[in-house]
Amino acid sequence: MNKIYLPLLSFITMKPYIAVLLCLIFCQCHRDESVNPNGAASPSKTTDVYVTGEEMGPAGFYKAMLWKNGVPTALYDGINNGRACDVKVTGNNVFVVGYQPNSNAVNVAMLWKNSTPIPLRDGTINMIAKSVFILGDDVYIGGYSVLFPAEAGGVIKAQLQYWKNGILIPMSGTFPLPPDIYGCQIVVAGSDVYMNGSYRNENNILVARYWKNGTEINLSDGTADEYVTDMTLSGNDIYISGVRESGDKLRAKYWKNGTAVTLGDGSLNEAVTSIAVSGSTIVVGGYSSTTNLMIAKYWKNGSPAVLGNQLGQSYVRRVLIDGTSLYAAGFQMLPDLQGGIARYWKNNTPVDLTNGTRNALAWGIFVTGDGGKL
């Protein structure tokens, strides 16, 4: 079976930072009413495209990257690997979350506000920030930590958690660490906080799950491995993308308010990594594969569209509906290059962020300034 496990991450748990740090993070985070900082922008004059990801540096370590309209900024460039996972923009403020290692090679959950690095914890244990959501003046960040044997009963376990304005809030339960921590996306509506994740049950089966205000809600029945990858809200509806392992195949799927919708006919390995909704339009992005080749694609209201080419591996990591445009961020490997290209597609047209001389991939995307209706 041809599976994709996005690169293994490491993690952390701890206590809030000092008041000065919280002020640096969250002061002057006023909302620009012309922009929804978590999804599609309202009409405005200038379109700016922000993409987060990673690019290998000359020393062989991955830099945490932010590209604005194709112009790169290295948020972290040091010894060991860093990553910028997600980005949101509100007013003049750009919020990027991810991780970078400290001098002890412990991964530290990071917020970069306008490119200024702000550690979310003290770096004593591994911790990752994977998603960010802005609601008014509040900044929510989803992520996880790793609990090692002494604190996890003899096995390495993961603890999902989120931060609200720098205050750490753990989700209930811990679970054995899978090859990667799936989900960790956070969305907020009013006073309701949603976060998704996956855990292994007593039979070592991955179960898809989300939490609403800390209450666990299972999406799958635990008879086959299923895991979540992304989440979004549209009105009163919650959409969660995921994958089911069915025999020797991966099946792309999503849930709307807990009801599963499976994509494709099962003849290919197919997986989804992201979901976006605008009105009656539902777009999920991911990849399909035959033999050993993954090809980037998306489904719009269930109809597939291929983005990648046959020249090398490709996949979609994040989709976004913004006004009249559909964006997908991900990766494309081309022949005769030393590494893959960090790329996004706008309405199926590729835009390369790197030249392929060193491996790079895009993880998140946010757009301000489009308008209209897709």
N, C-alpha and C positions, 0 to 999 in steps of 0.2 A: 504494500500500500504506500502511496506517495503522500506523506503528510508534511505539513509545514509546522514547525515549532519556531516561532520568532525567537531571536537570540535570548539565551538564558540570562535572567536578571538576578541581582542579589538585593538585599533588603534591610528593615529596622523598626523598633518601638521605643517611645520615651515621653518627655515632659515639655511643656510649652517654653518658648523662648522669652527673653526679657522684653519689657514694655517698649524700650527704644527700638528693638528689632521689629516688634509688631507694628509700631508706628511707621517705620520705614516701608514695611510691606503694604500696609493697608490705608494709610492716610492719602487723601486726595484721590480716592478711587471712585470718583463720581461718574455716574452713567451718562454717556452720550446718547440721547434719545433717538438720534438718527441711525443708531446701530444696535442690533441685537448681539451682544458680545458672545453668544453661545451658538449662533447659527446664521441664518440668512440676514443680510444687511438690508435696511430700507434704502430707497433711492437716495443717492448723494452724488457729488460731482466726480470724485476721483476713485478709481478702483486700485486697491492695494492688496497684494497677495502675500500672505505670510505662510511659510512652510518651516516646520521643525524636522529634525532628523539627526543623522550622524554621518561623519565622513572620516575615513582613515587618514591620519597625519603621517608625515615622513618617518616618524619613529615606530609606526605600526600600531598606534593606539587610536581609538575612535574619539573624535572631537564631537562635543555637543554643539549642534549647528542651528542657526536661524537664518533663513533667507527671506528678505523682503524685496519683492519684485525682482528676484533673481540675484540680489546682492547679498553675499554671505557674511555672516558674523559668527565667529567662534565664541560660544558662551563658555566653553571649557576646552582647554587644549593643554593636556599635561600627561603625566605618566599614568597608565591604566586607562580604561575605557569610560567615556561619558556618553550621555544621550539626552537629547531634548525630545520629549514625547508628545507634548500637546501645547497649543497656543490659543489664547483668546485676546481680543483687543476691545477696549472700551475707552472712548474719548481719546486722549493722547497716551494712554497707558497700554503697554504690551506685556502680557503675562505669559511666561513660558515655564513649564514644569518638566522635571526629569531627574537626573541624578549625575553626580560626579564623585570620584573616589577622593578620600582624604589621604594624608601622608602615611596612614596605616593600612592603606588599600581597602578601607571600609567604604562602601557606597553610601553617600549622603543624599537624602531626598532634598531636591533643590527647587526653589522658585527664583526665576530671573525676572525681575521687574524692570522693564526698559533696559535690559542687558546687565543690570546690577545683580550679582549673585547673592542670594539670601538662603542660607541653610535652614531647613525646616526642623532639624533636630541637631543633637550635639555630635553625631558621628561615632557613637560608641558601639552601635550595632548597625547592620546593613538595612537600609530602608530606601524605597523607591517611590517617587511621585509619578503618576501616569496620566492623570487627567485634571483639567481645571474648568471650573464653572463660575461665572460671575452673575450675581443677583444683587442689583442695586450697589450698595457699598460693601457687600460681603463677598469674600473670595473663598470658594470651596475647592479643595484639592483631594483627589482620590489616589490611593496608593496602597502599599503593603510593607510589612516588615518580615524578617525571617527570625524565627525562634529556634535557637540551636539546642542540642540535646539536654543540657543542664536545665533549661527552662521550658522544655517541650516534651518531657517524659521519655527521653532517650532517642527521639527521632527529630529530624529537621522538619519544622512545620512553618506554615505561613499564617500571618495575621493580617486580614484586610482591615483598612482603616481610612479615615479621611480627616482632613484638617478644616476647621472653619475659622478663618482669620487667625491662623497659627495655632489654634487649640486642637490637640489630637483627640479623636473620637474613634475607638476601635469598634469593629463589627463583632457580633457574637460568634464564638466558636473559632477553633483553629483546625487546620487540616494538613495532611502530608503534602509536601511541596511537589507539584507536577513539574514537567519540563519548563514551563513558563507559567506565570500567574496570569490567568485569563481574566479579562474584564477589568475591574478596578475603575470603571467609568462612573462618574458621579453627575447627576442632574438634580435640579431643585425646582420646585414649583410652590410658591408661597412658603408655608412652613413645612412642607413635605420634602424630605431628603431621600433620594433613591441612589443605591449603589449596587453594582452587579459583580459577580464573581463565580467561581466554580470550586467545588471541593470534592474530595474522594470519600465515598461512604465506607461502611464496614467491609464491603466486598471489593474495595479498591476500584470502584467505578466512579468516574467523574460525573458529578451532578451539576447541572446548570441552575443558578440561583440568583435572586436579587433580594435586597433588603429595602424596606420602606420604613423610615424612621426607626431603624434598628431591628425590625421584625423580619425574620427569614421567610422567604416565599420561594419554594422550589418550582422550577420550570420543567424539569424532566423527572422521570420516574425511577432512575437509577438502575435500569436494566441494560443500558448501553452507555458508553462514554459520550457525554454531551458537555459542551462548554460554551460560555458566553464570550463575546468579543467586543461588543459596543452597545450603546444605549442612547435613546433620545426620547424626548417628550414632544407631542404635538396636541395642543389643546388638553383634553382630559385623558388622552391615550398614551400609553407607554409602549415603546417598541424596543426590542432587544434582539440583536443579531447573535448567531452562534453556529455551532457545527455539531453534527451527530456522526459518530462512527457506526456505520451500518455494514456489518460483515467486513469485507475488505475494501470498502469505499468510505470516503468522507462525503456527507450530505450537507449542503448549504441550507440554512434555514433562518427564520426569525420568528419571534413571538410578538403578537399584538395583544396587549392586556392578558398575557398568559396563554393565548391560543396560538399553537404552532402553525407556521406556514413553511412547507418544504419546497425548495427550488430545484429545478432540473428533474431529469427522469431517472437518475441513479446510474446512468451508463458511464459517467466520468467521476473522478475524484473532484469534488468542488467544495470550497470553503468560503465563508464570508468573514470579513474582519471589521466591517463598519456598516452603519446604517444611517440614512438621512431621510427626513420626511418634510414635505412642504405641501400643505393642502391634501389633495388626493394622490399626490405623487410619492411613491416609496422607492427609494434607491438603496440597494445594498451592494457593496463592493468586496472583491476578494480575488479568487483565482479558480481556474479549473486545470486539471492535468491529465495527461495520458502518458504512459511510460514514465519517463523521468523529467518531463518538461512542464513547469508551471507557467500558465499564461494568465496575465492580468485581465480581469473582466468585471462587469457589473451587471446587475439586473434592475431594470426600471419597470415597476409594476409587474414583475415576474418575467419580463422579456429580456433575454441575455444580450449583451453587447461586448465584444472582445476589444480590449485596449492594447494588450501586449502583442509582440510579434513572435515569429517562430525562431528567431535568431538566438534566443537565450532566455533564461529564467526571468519571470516578471510577476509582480503581484500588486494589488491595490491594498494600501494600508488604511486609508481614510477617504471617505466621500463627503461631499458638502454640496448642498443645493443653495445657490446664492442668486436670488433674483432670476434672471433669464438663463443663468449658466449652471452647468454641472461640472464640479471639480472632483478629481480623484488624485490622491497623492500616493506614491509608492516607489517602485524600483523596477529597473530594466537592465538586464545583462545583455551586452552586445558582443559579437565575436571580436577576437584580436585585441581585447582590452584587458587591462590588468584587474579591473574591478567593475562593479555595477554602477549604474547611473542613478542618482537621486532625481526623481522626475515627478511632475504632475501633469495631468491631462485636463485641458479645459474644453468641454464639449467635444471630447474624443481626440483633440489635437495635442500631441505631446509637447511639453516644455521642459527642457533639460536644465537642471540646476548645477550639475557637475559634468566633467568631461570624460569620466570613466578611467582616468589614469590611476585613481585610487578608489577602493570600494566605498560606496555611499548609498544611503537609502533615506527616504522621506517617511516620517511617522505621522505628522499632523499637518493640518492646513486650515487657514482661516482667511476670509476675504471680507474687505469692507468696500462699500461703494457701488455695488451693482444694484439693479432694481428690476421691477417688473415681475413677471410670473413665468416659471418654467413650464 
